[in-house]
Amino acid sequence: MAKNIKTGELEVIYNAKENITGLKPPTVKNLEEVTESESTMVWSEVSEGILKKDWERAREAKIVVEEKQRASLKQREASGESWVPKHFLVVKDGKDWDCSPLQPTVPPAPLVIT
């Protein structure tokens, strides 16, 4: 909600409930084509919880994702391994970052939107 400065009335700017009510989660065409780090796999439990309005399930699933990411970072740091993006070349130039795609197009996602 935001106050309209001309009328002084409160107005709805964005109604998330209106926009997510009819959403369905995407389904995977072929599980063999999906890597463990694919967003669909990583965030699937969170998405399911949100779409079913099971906020506790979504919250708990998000915590699991974040804890796995922290553990992965610690493991990489302990072994001296650097994280390398899969689809981009990242170059730091002083305070600036430059990201360039490694391929001219993004490969199609292994998803079906129903």
DASUL-V452572 format. One record per pair of residues at least 4 apart in sequence whose ideal C-beta (glycine too) atoms are under 8 Angstrom apart, sorted by the first residue. I is the first residue (numbers start at 1). J is the second residue. Records with the same first field share a line. If there is no record, write none. Layout:
# DASUL-V452572
I: J + J
This chain:
# DASUL-V452572
1: 10 + 11 + 12 + 13
2: 10 + 11 + 13
3: 8 + 9 + 10 + 11
4: 8 + 9 + 10 + 11
14: 19
15: 19
16: 20
17: 21
19: 23
20: 50 + 51
23: 51
24: 51 + 113 + 114
25: 44 + 47 + 48 + 51
26: 40 + 111 + 112 + 113 + 114
27: 111 + 112 + 114
28: 33 + 34 + 40 + 110 + 111 + 112
29: 33 + 110 + 111 + 112
30: 34 + 110
33: 110
34: 38 + 40 + 41 + 110
35: 41
36: 41 + 42
37: 41 + 42
38: 42 + 110
39: 43
40: 44 + 109 + 110 + 111
42: 65
43: 47 + 65
44: 48
45: 49 + 57 + 58 + 61 + 64 + 65
46: 50 + 58 + 61 + 62 + 65
47: 51
48: 52 + 54 + 57 + 58 + 61
49: 54 + 55 + 56 + 57 + 58 + 59 + 60 + 61
50: 55 + 58
52: 57
54: 58
55: 59
56: 60
57: 61
58: 62
59: 63
60: 64
61: 65
62: 66
63: 67
64: 68
65: 69
66: 70
67: 71
68: 72
69: 73
70: 74
71: 75
72: 76
73: 77 + 83
74: 78
75: 79 + 81
76: 81 + 82 + 83
77: 81
85: 89 + 90 + 99
87: 101 + 102 + 103 + 106
88: 99 + 100 + 101 + 102
89: 99 + 100 + 101 + 102
90: 97 + 98 + 99
91: 97 + 98 + 99 + 100
92: 96 + 97 + 98
93: 97 + 98
101: 106
103: 107
